Amino acid sequence: MIPLQTQGQFEALLKQEAEENKGAVIVYFTASWCGACKRLDLDALQEFNTEIRWYKCDIDENKYTLGYCGLKSIPSFAFIKDGKFLGKFSSSNTLLVRDMINDSF
């Protein structure tokens, strides 16, 4: 997973995606202390669709982007394609997250 440590990096990602149309992106919002985040099987999620590029936003490092995406809790996910939000989702259930990914892309 590629870290997104600042809001500036996140906005640059959106701009780059809009200009280059590189495909699907998921931003995973988490924190090192989050027990629910630790229950997710991130390896299984990333292997589910290898064409998706994954970014990780630790809310203790980057406090702004979670709210900017309209999310309030962790673990959360923002689905982006071509610089546009396709959806957002909060869950610590790996199977539910996988189904949301499948439905969104």
N, C-alpha and C positions, 0 to 999 in steps of 0.2 A: 504494500500500500504506500502510496505517495503522500507524505505529510502536507497538510495545508495549515501553516502556522499563523497566517495573518489573513485579515479580510482582503487586503490587497492581492494576495496570492489567489484567493477565491475569485475575485472579480476578474483577474487576469485569465484564470481558467475559463470562466464564462465567455469572455471576449474571444479567446483562442478557439473555443469550441464553436462559437457562432461563425467565425471566419473560416475555419478549416474543415468543419463537419467531419471530425474524426470518428464519430460513433458515440456509443453509450458510455456514460460516466456515472458512478455512484460515489457520493460523499457519505462516509460513515462518521457519525458524530458519537464520541465516546469520552471517557475519562479513565485514568488509571485506577481510581478508587471505586469504579462502578461495578458492583457485583452482577447486575443484570447483563452488562456488556460482556463480562467474562463467561457467561453461559452460552453465548453465541459461538457456533462453529464457523469461524470466519474462513478457514481453509476450504470447507465444503461450499460455502457461498461463492468464493472466488473461483473455485473449480467448476461450479455449475455452469457458468457461461464465461469462457476465457476471453471473449471479445470485449467484455466490459472492463474499463479501466477504473481502478479503485483508488480513492483518496480518503485519507483519514484526518479528521479534525478533532483534536483533543480540546475540549471546551475549557480546560484550565489554561491552555496556551492561547487559544483564540476564543474569546468570550463573546464575540459579536456575531459570527456567521450563523450559529444555530438559530438565533432569533431572526436574522436577516432572511433565512429560508422559511420562516413561519413555524418553526418547531420549538417545543418547550421542554422536552424531556429527552433523556438518553436511555438506551441506545436508539438512535434515529438514523434515517437514511434519506438522502435527497437523490432523486433520479433525474439525470440531465442528459439531453441529447441535442446536439447542434446548438448549444448555448441556451436551450429552453428547458424549464422545469417540466418534467412529465408527471411528477408526483413526489410525495413525501410520505414517510411511514415510520412509526415508532413501534418497536417490538424487540423482545429478547428471545423470541421463538424462531429458531433457524428455519424451520419448515414454512412458517408464515412469511418470513422475509423472502425466502426462495420463491414462493408463490407470487408475491408482490413483484419481484424482479421479473418473473416470467410474464406476468400480466402487463407490465409497463413497457417491456422492450419487445 
